Amino acid sequence: MAHIAVERNRRRQMNEHLRVLRTLTPCFYIRRGDQASIIGGVIEFIKELHQVLQSLESNKRRRKSVSPSPSPRPLVAVADGFENGVDVGACCNSSVADVEAKISGSNVLLKIISRRIPGQLSKMISVLERLSFEVLHLNISSMDDTVLYSFVVKIGLECQLSLDELAFEVQQSFCSQVYLCQ
């Protein structure tokens, strides 16, 4: 009897938590009422909120930046928990766009936050292909006049660039269209 009571209590708590999650999540993220759909919808909603937060933080940093010229600066290397595993990255920021490149396994994660510029996405893809990178995945989030581009790119065999050089080249694709980078 005690086992049955414990199980009923666990189910009651789970249903209560699911009900709360469902009320906190916009309805278009949750397609059906089953547990898997609710949890999946909440995860997608949280991912989108995280991207909006990154965009807002970048806007705040960009507004505080004094120098309009791009300045490459390396990120601090972060150990990923394995004895030999180290993620290394580079940033190139300006008043026009913030570019971050980071190695992840055999790919590069590239995040760019900027204001909207017509034709910029195709220009960035063209630059990446010219530099021997292959776009594997692209996610675009926007809010007001700010856009966050998140690329996963495969490093081509012919690629001879460092992460700093990659971040700088992507940054320059913005500078050629906007007079602020000189």
Secondary structure, DSSP 8 states (H G I E B T S, - for coil): -HHHHHHHHHHHHHHHHHHHHHHHS-GGG--SSSHHHHHHHHHHHHHHHHHHHHHHHHHHHHHH----S-EEEE---EE-SSSS-EE-EEEEE-SSEEEEEEEETTEEEEEEEEE--TTHHHHHHHHHHHTTEEEEEEEEEEETTEEEEEEEEEE-TT----HHHHHHHHHHHHHTTSTT--
